[in-house]
Amino acid sequence: MSILTIEASAIKIWFDQYNMWVNLSDGRQLSVPLEFFPRLLKAKPEQRENYVLSGNGTGIHWDELDEDISVPSLLLGKGDLTRF
């Protein structure tokens, strides 16, 4: 895993109709298609907004949706492996 992915941490996330957007502590901004994460895609907007940044921003957790996303994995282009 690259040092650029290990040190990356989320400081803010938000959503539009098709994407999850992540602002990273190093100034990068990432857009990830909601299709990568079926639970988020199917969730109501208010459920998507009910998240917690964990591990100093290295993870994003939705308790109600039982969804956990690793920020370094996002940077590597990995989505929910169960979506296939």
Secondary structure as a PSIPRED ss2 file (coil, helix, strand):
# PSIPRED VFORMAT (PSIPRED V4.0)

   1 M C   1.000  0.000  0.000
   2 S C   1.000  0.000  0.000
   3 I H   0.000  1.000  0.000
   4 L H   0.000  1.000  0.000
   5 T H   0.000  1.000  0.000
   6 I H   0.000  1.000  0.000
   7 E C   1.000  0.000  0.000
   8 A C   1.000  0.000  0.000
   9 S C   1.000  0.000  0.000
  10 A E   0.000  0.000  1.000
  11 I E   0.000  0.000  1.000
  12 K E   0.000  0.000  1.000
  13 I E   0.000  0.000  1.000
  14 W E   0.000  0.000  1.000
  15 F E   0.000  0.000  1.000
  16 D C   1.000  0.000  0.000
  17 Q C   1.000  0.000  0.000
  18 Y C   1.000  0.000  0.000
  19 N E   0.000  0.000  1.000
  20 M E   0.000  0.000  1.000
  21 W E   0.000  0.000  1.000
  22 V E   0.000  0.000  1.000
  23 N E   0.000  0.000  1.000
  24 L E   0.000  0.000  1.000
  25 S C   1.000  0.000  0.000
  26 D C   1.000  0.000  0.000
  27 G C   1.000  0.000  0.000
  28 R C   1.000  0.000  0.000
  29 Q E   0.000  0.000  1.000
  30 L E   0.000  0.000  1.000
  31 S E   0.000  0.000  1.000
  32 V E   0.000  0.000  1.000
  33 P E   0.000  0.000  1.000
  34 L H   0.000  1.000  0.000
  35 E H   0.000  1.000  0.000
  36 F H   0.000  1.000  0.000
  37 F C   1.000  0.000  0.000
  38 P H   0.000  1.000  0.000
  39 R H   0.000  1.000  0.000
  40 L H   0.000  1.000  0.000
  41 L H   0.000  1.000  0.000
  42 K H   0.000  1.000  0.000
  43 A C   1.000  0.000  0.000
  44 K C   1.000  0.000  0.000
  45 P H   0.000  1.000  0.000
  46 E H   0.000  1.000  0.000
  47 Q H   0.000  1.000  0.000
  48 R H   0.000  1.000  0.000
  49 E C   1.000  0.000  0.000
  50 N C   1.000  0.000  0.000
  51 Y C   1.000  0.000  0.000
  52 V E   0.000  0.000  1.000
  53 L E   0.000  0.000  1.000
  54 S E   0.000  0.000  1.000
  55 G H   0.000  1.000  0.000
  56 N H   0.000  1.000  0.000
  57 G H   0.000  1.000  0.000
  58 T C   1.000  0.000  0.000
  59 G E   0.000  0.000  1.000
  60 I E   0.000  0.000  1.000
  61 H E   0.000  0.000  1.000
  62 W E   0.000  0.000  1.000
  63 D C   1.000  0.000  0.000
  64 E C   1.000  0.000  0.000
  65 L C   1.000  0.000  0.000
  66 D C   1.000  0.000  0.000
  67 E E   0.000  0.000  1.000
  68 D E   0.000  0.000  1.000
  69 I E   0.000  0.000  1.000
  70 S E   0.000  0.000  1.000
  71 V H   0.000  1.000  0.000
  72 P H   0.000  1.000  0.000
  73 S H   0.000  1.000  0.000
  74 L H   0.000  1.000  0.000
  75 L H   0.000  1.000  0.000
  76 L C   1.000  0.000  0.000
  77 G C   1.000  0.000  0.000
  78 K C   1.000  0.000  0.000
  79 G C   1.000  0.000  0.000
  80 D C   1.000  0.000  0.000
  81 L H   0.000  1.000  0.000
  82 T H   0.000  1.000  0.000
  83 R H   0.000  1.000  0.000
  84 F C   1.000  0.000  0.000
